[in-house]
Amino acid sequence: MGQVFSWPVRVYYEDTDSGVVVYYANYLKFFERARTEWLRSFGLNQDKLAQEEDLIFVVRRATLEFVRPARLDDMLEVTVEPLKIAHVYIDLAQEARCATQELARAELRVACLNRQSFKPVAIPQYLRGVL
């Protein structure tokens, strides 16, 4: 649907477990950072959207598959690919790679909510146009 966005992430000691490989839950953090930078690449700031428009984006669903481990000091590329932009949600595919090796992949549904009520709201047309 859209262009694939890529964000570099280095694996630090704090990201690893006792085996010095990335702790599985940290891939969710890497994916979150990439989504934040993906929005920034369009000039969108999540805090500004929350404060000025009462809009927040939250993960509604995530399906992850872990393929290979990342290790301490690896340089990863974490991608974001929009699959579908619906009325109140966006479906995304994300992937973490080290060079040519796929490490983890995810499909996520990110919902647009009102910051005060936490109820779903329509993604504003200008955001739909940008994304």
Residue pairs with C-beta under 8 A, 6 or more apart in sequence:
1 81
1 82
1 83
1 84
1 85
2 81
2 82
2 131
3 81
4 79
4 80
4 81
5 34
5 37
5 38
5 41
5 79
5 80
5 81
6 34
6 77
6 78
6 79
7 33
7 34
7 37
7 38
7 77
7 78
7 79
7 80
8 75
8 76
8 77
8 78
9 30
9 33
9 34
9 75
9 76
9 77
9 78
9 96
10 73
10 74
10 75
10 76
11 22
11 70
11 71
11 72
11 73
11 74
11 75
11 76
12 72
13 20
13 72
15 22
15 23
15 26
15 29
15 72
16 22
16 23
16 71
16 72
17 23
20 71
20 72
21 69
21 70
21 71
21 72
22 69
22 70
22 71
22 103
24 66
27 64
27 66
27 96
27 103
27 104
27 106
28 62
28 64
28 106
30 76
30 78
30 96
31 78
31 80
31 94
31 96
31 106
31 108
33 78
34 78
34 79
34 80
34 94
35 80
35 92
35 94
35 110
36 46
38 80
39 45
39 46
42 130
42 131
43 130
44 127
44 130
46 56
46 57
49 55
49 56
49 57
50 56
50 115
53 124
54 114
54 115
54 116
55 112
55 113
55 114
55 115
55 121
55 124
56 112
56 113
56 114
56 115
57 90
57 110
57 111
57 112
57 113
58 110
58 111
58 113
59 108
59 109
59 110
59 111
60 89
60 108
60 109
60 110
60 111
61 108
61 109
62 106
62 107
62 108
62 109
63 106
63 107
63 108
64 104
64 105
64 106
65 104
65 105
65 106
66 103
66 104
67 102
67 103
67 104
67 105
68 98
68 101
68 102
68 103
69 103
70 76
70 96
70 98
70 103
70 104
74 98
75 98
76 96
76 97
76 98
76 103
77 96
77 97
77 98
78 94
78 95
78 96
78 97
79 93
79 94
79 95
79 96
79 97
80 92
80 93
80 94
81 92
81 93
81 94
81 95
82 90
82 91
82 92
82 131
83 91
83 92
83 93
83 107
84 90
84 91
85 123
85 128
85 131
86 123
87 122
87 123
88 111
88 112
88 120
88 121
88 122
88 123
89 109
89 110
89 111
89 112
89 120
89 123
90 109
90 110
90 112
90 123
90 131
91 107
91 108
91 109
91 110
92 107
92 108
92 109
92 110
93 105
93 106
93 107
93 108
94 105
94 106
94 107
94 108
95 102
95 104
95 105
95 106
96 102
96 103
96 104
96 105
97 103
111 120
112 120
112 121
112 122
112 123
113 119
113 120
113 121
114 120
114 121
123 131
